[in-house]
Amino acid sequence: MAGQAEGRTTPRGQLRIYLGAAAGVGKTYALLGEGHRRGERGADVVVAFAETHGRPQTAALLDGLEVLPRQKLTYRGATFEEMDTDAVLARKPQIALVDELAHTNVPGSLHEKRWQDVEELLDAGIDVISAVNIQHLESLNDVVEQITGVPQRETIPDAVVRAADQVELIDMTAEALRRRMAHGNIYPPEKIDAALTNYFRSGNLTALRELALLWLADKVDEGLQKYRAEHDIKKTWEARERVVVAVTGGPEGDTLIRRAARIAARSTGGDLLAVHVTKSDGLTGANPENLARQRRLVESLGGSYHQVVGDNISDALLTFARAENATQLVLGASRRSWLLALLTGPGIGSRTIRDSGPIDVHIVTHAQAGSRWRLLPRYRGGITPRRQVAGYVLAAVLAPLLTIVLAAFRSGVNLTSDMLIYLVAVIAVALTGGFVPALLEAIAASLLLNYYFTPPIHAWTIAEANNALALAVFVAVGLVVSWVVDLAGRRTNQAARGNAESELLVTTAGSILRGQGSLDALLERIRESFGMRSACLLEREGGASGSGLGPAADWTVVASSGENPACRPEDADVNVPISDTLSLSLAGRPLPASDRRVLGAFAAYAAVALEQQRLAAEAEAAK
C-alpha cells in the first residue's frame, strides 16, 4: 500500500521489453547484459526475478548484480518461488530486471499475473526491463497453437506490451536457434531430440519469427504515426507501402479490393485498407449487404475496413489516405456517361488525381464502368450553393463591365441594342446562379440603363414613355427567365429524388420478398440511408392494445444497428409506429417530412423481415 500511495506522486517508470520468437533466442541473456551496462553507468539496478533455466552462460551474468530474494509460497503441498513485489517496492531501486513477463503467479500471490506486479513497480516510479515470447501475446495465442500444435496457457494482453516505452526484438534465424539447441545451450540433453522434432521444427520457428517481426513492425508503425501527429507532419512518408481502396458498396467493389490486395502483396509488409465514404446526410444509397460482404473480403485478404463521413468524396478519401500515411489509392473507373461527365465537370477520380500530391492513384476499369448507379439525393433547390455563388459573382462582374463597354460605344449602339445585351447578361446569370442572382442583375441592369443610356443621360428620369415601357418589359422578361430556369432545376432535382427513392424501395422490397434480406441488414441500410447514429426495431411485450407507447419495461429491442440505440420510442429522435406492438426508432437527428415518407415504407419492410425471421426459426425448429 505504501508503494501505491507513493506512486501517485512519483513519475511513472519506463518499461523496456525484449521480445523473442521462441525460448533460447537470448532474451534473458540480453536482459542481464543490459543490467550490467546500466550498473556500469552508475544506475541502481537489482534483479527482481530472473530465470536462467540452468544455462551456464546466462547464470554467469548474475554475478555482479544485486539479486533480491524471492517470495516462497506453498500451494497444494508444493513450494513455489515468485517475485517478491513488496521487497522490490521497499528496496525501491532505479531499475528492476523482471524476467518472464507473461508468467502466471501461484495462487496467494499479490497479483494473478507478473505483468500486474510490473505495473505496480512502474506506478512506484521504478524502471523495469523485462522479456516475453511472441507466443504469449493474447492476440496471437490461437495462431501459435495452429502453427505449433501446442496451446499456450500463459498469455499477456497485447496492450501491455504495446504500451511499453521500448520493445526490442531479440532475433535469430531458425537454423541458428536449432544449432544452439543441438549444442545443449537451451535444454538439457535428454530433451533436445524431442524439442527439435516437435516445437523447434524449422517451419515452426520460421513462422514464429515472422509473427514477431510483423507484430513489432506494427508497434514501430504506431510510434511513427504518433511522432507524425505530435510534429504535425501531413505529407506522406513512404516507410512502407500502404494501399487504400475506395469502396462504394457497388458491384465493382470485389474487383477493386482484389486488385488493391495484389498491389499491396507486391511489397513485403504492405498494408491493405478499404474505406467507404458516407455523406453527412446519410442518403448514400449504399447497399449494406454488399458493404458487409466486401468488408469480409477485405479482412480475409489481411486488410482492414474503415468508414468515414464526408460530403466531398475526393477530399475525404485523400484526408483518410494522408492520415494513414498511404502511398497508393485505388479507385474504380467512373460509371457516369460521357455526356453527364461533360455537363457536370470532373468526376471523383479526376479531382482525386489532381489533389493527390505524392500519393499514387490507380483508376481500375471494371464491367460496371460507364453505367449510372443512382444515389438518393437530398431535397433542395434546383441550383446548388456553389452555382448560386458563381451567379452572384457573375452578376457583380457583368453589370459594370457591360456598362463600361456600352458607354464607350454609345454613339454606335442604340437603346434597344443596349437592352438586348443586358438581357443576355441576365439570362447568363439565371442559367448560372438561379432566380435571386438574376433578379439582382435585372434590377441593376435596369438602373444602369436608365442612368447611362436612357435620355436624359445621367439622370434617373425617363423622358419618353416608350423607353419606360421598354425598361419595364426588360425587367419582366429577366424575372420570368430566371424563374423558369430555377423551376426547371427544382423539377429535375425532385425527379432524380423520386427515381432514386423508387429504385431503392423496389430493390429493398424485392430482397425482402425473396427472403434474401436479413433484419439486421435492413436496419443497417435504414441507418446509413438517413444518416442516423442508430436504428432499432422495438416490440412491446404482452400485445396490449391501444395507441399509447407504454412504460419502458414494456419495450424490448428486437434488432438494432449502430451505437446506443433508443430503448424506448420516446427516447428516439425519430419514431415510426408500425403497429400497436412494433415501432421503428432512430437516433441521431430529426428528419424532414420528405424523409419520413420513405422511412414509413422501410418500417413496413422491417415488420415483414421480422415476421420472415420468426417463421424461418419456427420452420427450423419444427424440422
Secondary structure as UniProt FT lines:
FT   HELIX           2..7
FT   TURN            8..9
FT   STRAND          15..20
FT   TURN            23..24
FT   HELIX           27..40
FT   TURN            41..42
FT   STRAND          45..49
FT   TURN            53..54
FT   HELIX           56..60
FT   TURN            61..64
FT   STRAND          66..67
FT   STRAND          71..75
FT   TURN            76..77
FT   STRAND          78..82
FT   HELIX           85..91
FT   STRAND          95..98
FT   TURN            101..102
FT   TURN            107..108
FT   HELIX           114..123
FT   TURN            124..125
FT   STRAND          127..133
FT   HELIX           134..136
FT   HELIX           138..140
FT   HELIX           141..148
FT   HELIX           158..162
FT   STRAND          166..170
FT   HELIX           174..182
FT   TURN            183..184
FT   HELIX           189..197
FT   TURN            198..200
FT   HELIX           202..230
FT   TURN            231..232
FT   STRAND          242..246
FT   TURN            251..252
FT   HELIX           253..265
FT   TURN            268..269
FT   STRAND          271..278
FT   TURN            280..281
FT   HELIX           288..300
FT   TURN            301..302
FT   STRAND          304..309
FT   HELIX           313..323
FT   TURN            324..325
FT   STRAND          328..332
FT   HELIX           338..344
FT   HELIX           348..355
FT   TURN            357..358
FT   STRAND          360..364
FT   TURN            367..370
FT   HELIX           385..408
FT   TURN            409..412
FT   HELIX           415..433
FT   HELIX           435..448
FT   HELIX           449..453
FT   TURN            457..458
FT   HELIX           465..513
FT   TURN            514..515
FT   HELIX           519..529
FT   TURN            530..531
FT   STRAND          534..540
FT   HELIX           541..543
FT   HELIX           552..554
FT   STRAND          555..562
FT   HELIX           569..571
FT   STRAND          574..577
FT   STRAND          582..587
FT   HELIX           593..622
//
